[in-house]
Amino acid sequence: MAKTFDSVVQQGLKALELATEHGAVLEPRLGAGAIDALRANVAALGGAVPNQVAARATSKSSTVSQTKAMETTAELISAIRGSVKSHKADAATAKAYGVGNRIDPRVPKTIAAAVKGITDAWTADPDRGRALGLLDSDLAALTAAATSAKAADDEQDQKRATAPLATKARNAASKSVEEAVKRISAAGALQFAHDKGKRARFEDLLSTTSAKKPAKPAAPIR
């Protein structure tokens, strides 16, 4: 998408060049401040595109961190439950530790629920937990991993919330530039209706605005 928006910037710059060159005769048609507004929107779009790319890269990085944190926590959960199961814990204890329950690192809620279950079971009877092969250090490691996983999940949520703002700003700037290019093209073509060279320069502004069907040749004047 960055290439598409870059092309809009290039069109905006071309239109700005022509509008500035012929500003004295075009401004009455475009309205006061129209050229300055185009200049500002081109500058805004030029900044919005790399900002959007950066936002996506950051979001992707956050996703990787979140996934790794969740997988680390899931590994500990699985190992702890494996120890409980290997010691042939009674049904109530096995249930308390979540033995047999599925967890999915891609679903943070399942990880959080499993961590809570194990923590609660250990807190209720730590001696029983030790008898099942668990150590205080195992619970400390689980707590630390769960804390990191939650922090990564919260960061990812924040990135998801801020990314649409960058997209919205980029789209608004792009739309403003494209509309200005069309108005400048039309104003120039009308202003220089009988000057083939100048008229062609203004009409050419729209030649790359989209990849739609090629324009039909102009009908002969009768």
N, C-alpha and C positions, 0 to 999 in steps of 0.2 A: 504493500500500500504506500510505502514511503516514496517509491518512484512516481506513483500517480500524483501525490501531493507536491512532489518536487516539480513535476511538469506544470502544475497550476502556478507555482511560484514563478517559473520561467515565463509563462504566458502573462502573468501579472506584471513582470518586469518589462516585457515588451510593450504592453499596453501603457504602462507608466511612462516609458520613454517617449512614445508617440504623443500621449496626452500632455506631457510636459513641453515637448517641442512645439505643439500647436495649442498650448493652453489658452492663449489670448482669445482664440476663436471658438475653442471647444467648451470653455468653462460656462458660458451662457447657456449652452445646451445641456451640460452635465449637472449644473447647479454648483453653487459656491461650496467649497470644501470637499468636493467629490474626489479630486485628484489627491489631496492630502489624505483622505480616508483610505484610498487605494494604497497609497504608500505605507500607511500604518498597518493595513491588513496584510500586505505582502511581507512586511517585516515580522508581524505576529505569526504568520503561517510558516515563515522560514525558521522561526524558533520553535513552533509547535511540533513540527515533524521530528526533529531530533529529540525533543522532550518526550514525545510519544514512544519513540524507539527505546529511549532510556527507561521509560516506565515499564515497557514490556520486558526488557532485559532484567530489570530489578524484580518484577513479578515472577519471572521464570526462575531467577536465583532463589527467591523466597520459597518457591514451590519445591525446589531441590532440597533446601534446608529443612523444610517441613517434613518431606518424605523421609529423609534420613533420620530425623529425630523420632518420627513415629515408628520406623522400622527398628531402631535401637530399643525403644521402649517395648515393642512387641516381642523382641527376642528375649528380653528379661522376663516378661510375663509368661512366655511359653516355657522358659527354663524353670521358673519357680513352680508353675503348675506341674511340670514334668517330675520335679522332685516330690511334690505332694502325692502325685499319683504313684510313684515308685515305692513310696512307703506304705501303700495300701491304706490310705486314710479312710476313715468312716465316711459314709455318704454325706452326712451333714457338713463335715469339714471340707470334703472335696467340693461340695456345692458352694461353700463359703469362699473358697479360693478360685472358684470359677472353672474348675476342671471340666472339660468337655464343651465349654462355651467357645464359640468362634470369635475371633478378633480379626479385624482388617485394618492394616496400617493406613489404608486410603480413607478410612472412616474414623476421624478423630473421636467421635462419641464412643465407639466400641473400645478404644484404648483407654479413654478416661474412665469408663465404667469398670473395666477390668482392673485398673490400678486401684480404684476406690475399693473394690471387693477384696483384693489382696491385702491392702492396707488395713481395712476394717477387721479382717480375719486375724491378722497378725496382732493388731492392737488389743483385740479381745482376749487373746491367749498366746502371748509370745513364746511361752515355754512349749506349748503344743507345736508352734511353728518350728522351733528349734529341733524338736523331736522328729519333724518331717524333713530335716536336712537343711533348713533355712538358717541364715545368719543375719545378725543385725545389719551387717554390711550389704547384704542382698537388698534389704528393704531401703537402705540409704541410697543405694545405686538406683533402685526403681524410682524412688521419689525424685532424685536428681534428673533422671531421664524424662520422667513425666513432666517435670517443671520446664525442661528445655523444649519438650514437644508442645506444651501449651503455649510457650512464648513464640515458637515458630508458627503455630496455628494462628495466634492473635496477629502476628506480623503479616501473615498471608491475607487475613481478613482485611487488614488495613490497606494493603496494596490493592486488593480488589475494589475497595471503596474509592480509592484515589485515582485509579486508572481511567474510569469513565470520565472524570473531570478533564483529563488531558485530551481524551478523544473528543469530548464536546467542544472544547476550545479550538482544536484543530479543524473540526468539521465546520464550525461557525466561520472561522477565518477563511477557509477554502471557499465556502459558499459566497461570502462577501466579495472575494477576489473574482470569482467566476462571473458573478452578476455585473461587477464593474467592467470587466473585460468586454462583456456583451454590449453594455451601454456605450462604451468608448468606441467600439467597432462600428456600431450603428451611427453614433454621432459623427464620427470621422467620415464615414461613407456618405452621409448626407451633406456634410459641410463641403466635401470635395467631390461632389457627385459628378462634375465634369472634368476632374483631373484624374485620369486613369491611373497614373503612377501612385499618387497619394491614396486614392480610394482603395487600390489593391492592397496597400500596406495595412490599412485598417481592416479590410475584410479578411485578410490573411490571419488576423489575430484569432479567428474562430476555426481555422483549418485544423487545429489539433486539440480542440476542446473536448473531443470525445472520439471514440472508435466506432461511431455509428456509420450508417450507410453513406457512401460518398455523395456529395451534393450533385444534384442534377444540373446539367448545363443550362445556363440562363436561356429563357425563351427569347426568340428574336423579337425585336421591337417592330411593331407593324404601324 
